[in-house]
Structure formats: C-alpha cells, structure tokens
C-alpha cells in the first residue's frame, strides 16, 4: 500500500508532543540544579524558580527565576561584580546548569520520549 497509508500529520504531531515533553522535563531538571546554586538569604529568589510547559503546539519550554519578591535579589546577583556567595552558591546559578545539562539531556530525553510513544 505504501503511500496510501501515509500518516505524516500523525507522526509530526507525535514528534512535536515528544519534543514538548522532553523540553519540559529537562527544564525542570535545570531549575532543580540551579536552585542548588542560587544565592539565598531569605529564599525568595530560590523559591521563584520554575519551569513552565509550552502553551502552544510549538516544542518550547520556559524556565527562570523572578517575581515581585525576587526583584531585589535578581538585581543584586546579576549586576554586582566582586560579590562573594556562601556554600557553593554563585552568580551564574542558572546559566551554568543550563550550559551543563541542556544539550546532552534534551537529546537523550527526546529519544526516550519518542520510544515511550512508540514513534522513534
């Protein structure tokens, strides 16, 4: 039958769903790693970290730190030179985990998600 059984739209939808799921899973891992490095005094910045699932059909995910209580902390930690932090906390608390985790884990999580869905 060949081309008569073409399910291109169905396959594309499955690949996109797998990509959205994989990106969200990895985004949560990155935020969890960043929370171990984020400087904290009262915990407002640490508590504000989150990953958000895409609300579109596009394979995207959002992650970050912020919110009204965290604004002072963000200004302090992102814009000060020579600031020292305690107990393994640091200035690049989100960028470093992202750079360390993202590329490797997105590939493997996407592959695993495709297998779970029976597509890959």
N, C-alpha and C positions, 0 to 999 in steps of 0.2 A: 504494500500500500504506500509506503514511503511518505511523500509529501502530503498525501490526503489526511494523514494523522498528525500533521504539524500542530504543535501546541506551544508555539513561540510565546504568545502572550502569557500563558500559564507559567511557563518556565521563567520568563523575565520577572513575573510577579513573585515567584518563589525565591529567585536570586536577590531581588530587592528586599524582600522581607528578611531573608537571612542576613543581608548586609546591615539592615537597620538593627536587628537583634544583636549581631556581633559588635557593632559600634557602641551600642548602649552598654553591653556587658563590659567592654574594655574601658569605656568612660567611667563606669562605676569603680573599676579596679584602679584607675589612675587617681580618682578623687580619694579613694581609701589610702593609697600610698602617699598622696600629698598631705592628707590630714596628719600623717606621722611626722611630717617635716615642717608644717606651717607653724610660724612663731605664735605663741599663745601667752596671753596674760590673763584675760578673763574668759577666753574661749569663743568670743563672738565670731572671729574670722574662721576658726576651725569649724564651728557649728554651721556656718553658712555654706560650706562646700557641698555641691551636689551635681549629679548628672541628670540630664533630662532627656527623655525619649523624644524622638522626632515627631512632630505633629503633622508632618507631610508624608507623602509617599516616597520622597527622596531619601536615600540612605545617608542620614546625618544624625548626629547626636551632639548635645551641648553639655559642657561641663565648666565649672568655675566656682569662684567664691565671691561673695558680695552681700548686698542687702543693707538696709539702713543702719543697723548696729555695727556693721563691719567696715563702714566707710573710713573711719579714722584709722583703723588697723591697716587697711589696704594702702592708704596714702603713706603711712609710716613705713610699712615693709617694702613697698615698691619704689619709693622715691628717696630713700636715705642711703647715703654712702657711709661706709665705715661702721655700720650698726652691727653689734655682735649679738648673737642669739644663744640661748642655752639648750642643752640636752639634744643636740642633733637637729635643732630647728634652723631654718635658713631662709634667706631672701627668695630664692628661686624655687619655692616649695611646690609650685605647680608645673613650671617649665621642665624641671629636671625629671620628675616622674613621667611626664608626658613623653619626653625625648627618649627615656629609657624603655618604656613599656609599649608605647603606641604601635610602632611599625611591626614589631615582632608579634605582638599579641593579636592585632587586628587580622593579620594573615591567618594565623592558626585558628582563631575563634571563628572567622568566616568559613574556613574549610570545615571545621567541626559542625557549625550550624547547617551548612549545606548537607552534610552527611546525615544529621539528625532529621532533616526534612526530606531525605531521600532524593536529593537533586544532584549532589556532587559526587 
